[in-house]
Amino acid sequence: MSEYISEKILDEKHDVERASIVLEEEENSPIPEVAAIVSNKDDPNLPVMTFRFYVMAVIFSFILSFFNQFFWFRTHPMTISTLVIQLLSYPFGRFMAAVLPAGRLNPGPFSIKEHVLVALTANCAGGTAYAVDITVIQKVWYGEDFGFLANFLLILCTQMLGYGMAGVLRRYLVYPAAMIWPANLVQVSLFNTLHKDEDLRPGQWSRFKFFLVATFGMFCYAWIPGFLFPVLSSIAWICWIKPDNLVLSQLTGAGGLGFGAISLDWNTIIGYLGSPLIVPWWAQVNIAIGFVLIAWIMVPIAYYNNLWEAKKFPILTPDLFREDGTTYETMKILKNSVLDEEAYQAYGKLRISTFFALTYGIGFAGLSSMMTHTWLYHRHKLVAQWKQSREHTEDIHHKLMQAYPEVPDWWYAALFISMTAVAIITCEVWDYKLPWWGVLLSILLAAVFALPVGLIQAITNQQPGLNIITEYVIGYILPGYPIANVTFKTLGYISMVQAMTFTSDLKLGHYMKLPPRAMFWAQLLGTVIAGFTNLLTANW
């Protein structure tokens, strides 16, 4: 009898252990990459918006925005990425935790959540405000300056309009487990490397040690293509067969289509599409096929068949030309910042290279196919997600986030409406030559494309741009008004970009279990600091 009871107890214990294992498996993310990197546990008591956070957030946001804006005007801009701030803030935070007196200023060890929030704030300050270029264009080319207030309001509304859209996008791009945002997984892994303890076997390297060794090796190697042997940045080895052959240089040279060229410089490799280590393999294959079809097949066929008099211009250039192939001087056809029709007809029509024309056409086709693909393959899922977002949770990470108060919808709505009003007032009070309906149309374009673009970026880490369509739409409606064109483009294109930035940061906070309201205010803080600093630096 006792043996029977003991066996039954062991069986029950085995069943409990099996059940706990099954539960643990069920309570992880259904996406293998996310389950392997993102923790399925959380400690809501960790400090977040502390004195240390505010000090580091303000200092690093200021440094990042000043440095990047200062070097933006160079021919080859030098930038500091958010990754640098992510690394520097770790020892700085630990130093503050060691020297500050215990209490409200120092609630304990520097937490991973403080670290993530500092990085998110700096991320909003990492890029130069696009609207700064408008102020520079006005001063340099048109001799206009509407003053600091007008410029700052334009920067503020263009940087924050997209944040209001993120309130709607979070239901589709943050809560669902399938929206992985591959770039965020890299940041999560780095945060875990810096903060998490590991159970290591004898002789096994820790992740932090491996990271340090890899960083040191990359630092040493970067000097070779960067300074000692720059030719490694682009090795056009096919040109060596016959260096004086024009066609061979156009097709294979570094200044041509680059057929067969290779690079041993990591900065060159990631210069346009970002790190290939982040982009899913199937997305890379799609990109590669599209590139080969357009750049290495369509463009040479068009150029050597002299499509649109292609041979009058270089095969690869973004410059503007006259019909005879000489450089087009745009200032000769402008009068009071507006196109002078008579001067334009007298000077001659503007021409662009065949390559540039084809890429513009492909850009329009890409935006159309993106909208069609979203409607055909995702419309039912999007409707279902809207219904479920108010009733059901997605995965373990969304369940853990229920411990924190969500940002109310009216916060996002208030931000969106107020920034729209600021944009209309700014364009109406100062002479940006963009009427109020033009502002609303630009915002409508950004809102319509935000979700399809977000779906692509959340899955592939690639972000299609709206710069082409915004230029075309306002150029067709208000031809001959360059300042109105770039203002419309900035409101439409950058609002969408900022919506993606905010949404991506929300997903990172979702993975790291940051309180949503803390993320909201931290990102607004970083954006205001960056906009103010960018403008001061550009004026200086």
Secondary structure, DSSP 8 states (H G I E B T S, - for coil): -HHHHHHHHHHHHHHHHHHHHHHHHHTS-SSHHHHHHS-S---TTS--S-HHHHHHHHHHHHHHHHHHHHTTTSSS-----HHHHHHHHHHHHHHHHHHS-SSSS--SS--HHHHHHHHHHHHHTTS--TTHHHHHHHHHHS-----HHHHHHHHHHHHHHHHHHHHHHHHHHTSSTT---HHHHHHHHHHHHHH------TT---HHHHHHHHHHHHHHHHHIIIII-GGGG-B-GGGGG-TT-HHHHHHHSTTTT-TT-B---HHHHTTTT--TTTS-HHHHHHHHHHHIIIIIIIHHHHHHTTTTSGGGS-SS---EE-TTSSB--GGGGEETTEE-HHHHHHH---EE-HHHHHHHHHHHHHHHHHHHHHHHHHHHHHHHHHHHTTT---SHHHHHGGGS----HHHHHHHHHHHHHHHHHHHHHTT-S--HHHHHHHHHHHHHHHHHHHHHHHHHS-----HHHHHHHHHHHSTT-HHHHHHHHIIIIIHHHHHHHHHHHHHHHHHHT--HHHHHHHHHHHHHHHHHHHHHHHH-
